[in-house]
Amino acid sequence: MQETVLSPLAAWQTFYVIVGTAAATLTGLMFVVITMIASVRMRVSLPGNGVGIFNTPNVVHLCTALLIAALLCAPWQTIWHVSMLLGIMGFGGMAYVVFIIWQIRHQTTYQPVLEDWLWHTILPFVSYTALLVAALLLTGNPTLALFVIAAATLLFLFIGIHNAWDNIIYAATELSRPRNQDQG
């Protein structure tokens, strides 16, 4: 009976090994991005609090993808344990995005544009919400739930890739500006 219950998870093993590896690699690369941004800040005196507000959540989202991959590759005895953990992650992530929104609205170093709101708040909130909903559906409809979890996990990866790229382009742009433009 347990093999029947766990068989939907077994079908996703390769997918989550690939996604988990990508998430772990991208998390490591975020440290390179953050190091580069820190170097730019020292050279051009970029304001500090905006950097953490836009980079720390990115690491959290990538680590979420890694954790989802690890959870779904683990040898669970029953599927409801996975469902419970994914539900906690989804709910916690939604709360975290609300906190990110609060931080972005109260920082004064950078004026976010629509693209920033989309990639740093809306898409992560959608992904965490999908994770919570899929966790609630996992025991009753595992096939649908596992596809939703896979989509949410991929979205976390794409958010990580986009935001890391966006942050490094911002840092490179700031570094290339003439020094006198920084003093306003």
C-alpha positions in Angstrom: 0.0 0.0 0.0 2.8 2.5 0.8 4.4 2.0 -2.6 1.1 3.0 -4.3 0.9 6.2 -2.2 4.6 7.1 -2.8 4.8 6.3 -6.5 3.8 9.8 -7.6 6.9 11.1 -5.8 9.2 8.5 -7.3 8.2 9.6 -10.8 9.6 13.1 -10.0 13.0 12.1 -8.7 15.1 13.0 -11.8 13.3 16.4 -12.1 14.0 17.3 -8.6 17.7 16.2 -8.7 18.1 18.5 -11.7 16.2 21.4 -10.2 17.9 20.9 -6.8 21.3 21.0 -8.4 20.5 24.1 -10.3 19.1 25.8 -7.1 22.2 24.9 -5.2 24.5 26.2 -7.9 22.6 29.4 -8.3 22.6 30.0 -4.5 26.4 29.7 -4.6 26.6 32.1 -7.5 24.5 34.6 -5.5 27.5 34.9 -3.2 29.6 35.9 -6.1 27.0 38.5 -7.1 26.8 39.9 -3.6 30.6 40.1 -3.5 30.6 42.0 -6.7 27.9 44.4 -5.5 29.8 44.9 -2.2 32.8 45.9 -4.3 30.8 48.4 -6.3 29.3 49.9 -3.1 32.8 50.5 -1.8 34.0 52.2 -5.0 30.9 54.4 -5.7 29.3 54.6 -2.2 26.0 53.1 -3.2 23.4 53.3 -0.4 23.4 50.1 1.6 20.0 49.0 2.7 18.6 48.6 -0.8 21.2 45.9 -1.7 20.1 43.5 1.1 16.4 44.1 0.5 16.8 42.9 -3.1 19.4 40.2 -2.7 18.6 38.4 0.5 15.1 37.3 -0.6 16.7 36.1 -3.8 18.9 33.7 -1.8 15.8 32.6 0.2 13.8 31.8 -3.0 16.7 29.8 -4.4 17.1 27.9 -1.1 13.4 27.3 -1.1 13.7 25.6 -4.5 16.6 23.5 -3.2 14.6 22.6 0.0 11.5 21.6 -2.1 13.8 19.4 -4.3 15.3 17.8 -1.2 11.9 17.1 0.4 10.5 15.5 -2.7 13.5 13.3 -3.1 13.5 12.0 0.5 12.2 8.5 1.2 9.0 9.5 3.0 6.8 6.7 4.6 3.6 8.7 4.0 2.9 11.6 1.7 1.1 13.8 4.3 4.4 14.6 6.0 5.6 16.2 2.8 2.3 17.9 2.4 2.6 19.4 5.9 6.2 20.7 5.4 5.4 22.2 2.0 2.3 23.9 3.4 4.4 25.4 6.2 6.9 26.6 3.6 4.2 28.1 1.4 2.6 29.9 4.3 5.9 31.1 5.7 7.0 32.2 2.2 3.8 34.3 1.8 4.4 36.0 5.1 8.1 36.6 4.1 7.0 38.3 0.8 4.6 40.6 2.8 7.7 41.5 4.9 9.7 42.1 1.7 7.0 44.4 0.4 7.1 46.3 3.7 10.9 46.7 3.5 10.8 47.9 -0.1 8.1 50.4 0.6 10.1 51.8 3.6 13.6 52.0 2.1 14.7 55.2 0.5 17.7 54.3 -1.5 16.0 53.0 -4.7 12.7 53.7 -6.3 11.4 50.3 -7.6 9.7 50.2 -11.0 7.0 47.8 -12.2 9.5 45.1 -13.1 11.0 45.2 -9.6 7.5 44.8 -8.0 6.7 41.9 -10.4 9.9 39.9 -9.9 10.6 40.7 -6.2 7.1 40.6 -4.8 4.3 39.4 -7.1 5.9 36.3 -8.7 7.4 35.1 -5.4 4.0 35.5 -3.7 2.3 33.6 -6.5 4.9 30.8 -6.2 4.5 30.5 -2.4 0.7 30.6 -2.7 0.9 27.9 -5.3 3.1 25.8 -3.0 0.6 26.2 -0.2 -2.4 25.3 -2.4 -0.5 22.3 -3.8 0.4 21.1 -0.3 -3.3 21.2 0.6 -4.1 19.1 -2.5 -1.2 16.7 -2.3 -2.9 13.9 -0.4 -6.2 14.1 -2.4 -4.9 14.8 -5.9 -1.1 14.1 -6.0 -0.8 14.2 -9.8 -2.1 17.8 -10.0 -0.4 18.9 -6.8 3.0 17.6 -8.0 2.7 19.5 -11.3 1.8 22.7 -9.3 4.8 22.2 -7.0 7.1 21.6 -10.0 5.8 24.9 -11.6 6.3 26.8 -8.4 9.8 25.4 -7.9 10.8 26.3 -11.5 9.4 29.8 -10.9 11.6 30.2 -7.9 14.6 29.3 -10.1 13.6 31.8 -12.8 13.0 34.5 -10.1 16.5 33.7 -8.8 18.1 33.9 -12.3 16.3 37.1 -13.2 16.9 38.9 -10.0 20.6 38.0 -9.8 21.0 39.2 -13.4 19.1 42.4 -12.6 21.1 43.1 -9.5 24.5 42.6 -11.2 23.4 44.8 -14.1 22.4 47.5 -11.6 25.8 47.2 -9.9 27.7 47.3 -13.2 25.7 50.3 -14.3 26.5 52.1 -11.0 30.2 51.2 -11.3 30.4 52.6 -14.8 28.8 56.0 -13.9 31.3 58.9 -13.6 32.2 59.6 -10.0 30.6 63.1 -10.0 27.1 61.8 -10.8 27.2 59.9 -7.4 27.5 63.2 -5.5 24.2 64.8 -6.0 
